[in-house]
Amino acid sequence: MARRVSAGVAATLLVCALFACSSRSTSGGDEHDDNNFRGDVIECEDALERLQRCCPDFDAAPVLCNFFHSKSSGCGAVSTDDVKPALTRDESACIRDTSCDSLVATKVCERAQLARADESHKQTSLSSSDTTQWTPPPSPTTPTTTTTPERPVCP
Amino acid sequence: MTLRFLALLRFAPLALLLVSPAAHAQDLFAPNGAGEESSAAPEPTPAPVAPASAARADADEWWRAKPPPLKPRRPPKPLALRFDGAYAPRRLFKLGVTGADLGLALGVQTAQHTAWWATSRLSLGSTENGLSVWSSRTGAEVEAVLDPIRIGIGASFFFMGVDRAARDQTLMSYGVEVRAFGRVDIVRDDDYALFLRAGIDAGAEARGESMFWGPALGLGVELGVRGKRPEAWTASGATTAGSL
């Protein structure tokens, strides 16, 4: 009986440890989260699959469905880095629910081809409330004519 | 004559020495008082002859003695292998996943109405748009055996993965899953059973903090590995299947 109880306690602790050990970590006010098993990332990936099926010559490689968040404080400033998937959850849902013909006809394919992961870097001084924001330049694969997709991508 | 008598007296002590042990020895070998001295003394309670000789016989023939009867060995509990496959739609976040759920289990029937299984299951599927999703689970199940119907519950640890669309990368997560299921034996023979199985699985996935869940409906086969179900365990006594 005692052995069974011990086994049950051990299993419970293991489950708790598994749930506690995620890619999200916080220490001393700093945050780091590179967990990409998220609804917005996975729904974005599913939308990319659909775009590859429906849109002629669609190249999914530059359309990144990534998530990253980091916040660190030091030297009197707080630095925050964020990356969000190229397609929002609403856009992904719209692409899922729209027929292939409509995706082409309404130029969703074109706009989606230009969509990029939303990267931002923000630095805030702790002494003054100055905030500087930086957005990385578009990647070299982006056509030079239109660098920013129209939002929303869909509809 | 007198001189000859005196000469004989010289040997008297020697004669006494020789006669005395002989008398003791006679007492030993005649316990019931055959000797003249013992007949004069009050006799102790004579020991029965037969038990003494029987004890000696036992001591001499100990090797002929039969070992104590062994307890009858319990028949081994029926052990079986189970394979099953099912159509298993799943839900992950807002996505529907269509796929197959395959199971392998090793089980033992511990009582007339109870069977325990160690299970390993694999789900392979994809979303409507083709995004691959899989999960692998290991755990245990307990069944209520109500021939030919069974109902049960189970729990597993699982790992799951979602392949990215354009990159050779898999997003991984893990969690715990519980399931409830029912089974109906369509065919049962001595060493196997063919059954229909329906159930519902619900997994709590840790990294995305979502549920990965859905029903399953499929067929399976159970193969007896060891032992037979006692007649009393079977519904009519007609089937003593090796399978559970």
Chai-1 contact restraints between the chains, C-beta under 6 A:
chainA,res_idxA,chainB,res_idxB,connection_type,confidence,min_distance_angstrom,max_distance_angstrom,comment,restraint_id
A,V15,B,V176,contact,1.0,0.0,6.0,A-B,restraint_1
A,L18,B,Y174,contact,1.0,0.0,6.0,A-B,restraint_2
A,L18,B,A206,contact,1.0,0.0,6.0,A-B,restraint_3
A,F19,B,A206,contact,1.0,0.0,6.0,A-B,restraint_4
A,S22,B,R207,contact,1.0,0.0,6.0,A-B,restraint_5
A,N35,B,R207,contact,1.0,0.0,6.0,A-B,restraint_6
A,N36,B,L171,contact,1.0,0.0,6.0,A-B,restraint_7
A,F37,B,L171,contact,1.0,0.0,6.0,A-B,restraint_8
A,F37,B,S173,contact,1.0,0.0,6.0,A-B,restraint_9
A,F37,B,R207,contact,1.0,0.0,6.0,A-B,restraint_10
A,F37,B,G208,contact,1.0,0.0,6.0,A-B,restraint_11
A,R38,B,G208,contact,1.0,0.0,6.0,A-B,restraint_12
A,G39,B,F93,contact,1.0,0.0,6.0,A-B,restraint_13
A,I42,B,F93,contact,1.0,0.0,6.0,A-B,restraint_14
A,I42,B,V162,contact,1.0,0.0,6.0,A-B,restraint_15
A,E45,B,L131,contact,1.0,0.0,6.0,A-B,restraint_16
A,E45,B,R164,contact,1.0,0.0,6.0,A-B,restraint_17
A,E45,B,A165,contact,1.0,0.0,6.0,A-B,restraint_18
A,D46,B,L95,contact,1.0,0.0,6.0,A-B,restraint_19
A,D46,B,T127,contact,1.0,0.0,6.0,A-B,restraint_20
A,D46,B,N129,contact,1.0,0.0,6.0,A-B,restraint_21
A,D46,B,L131,contact,1.0,0.0,6.0,A-B,restraint_22
A,L48,B,A165,contact,1.0,0.0,6.0,A-B,restraint_23
A,E49,B,N129,contact,1.0,0.0,6.0,A-B,restraint_24
A,E49,B,G130,contact,1.0,0.0,6.0,A-B,restraint_25
A,E49,B,L131,contact,1.0,0.0,6.0,A-B,restraint_26
A,E49,B,A165,contact,1.0,0.0,6.0,A-B,restraint_27
A,R50,B,N129,contact,1.0,0.0,6.0,A-B,restraint_28
A,A60,B,A165,contact,1.0,0.0,6.0,A-B,restraint_29
A,A60,B,A166,contact,1.0,0.0,6.0,A-B,restraint_30
A,A61,B,A166,contact,1.0,0.0,6.0,A-B,restraint_31
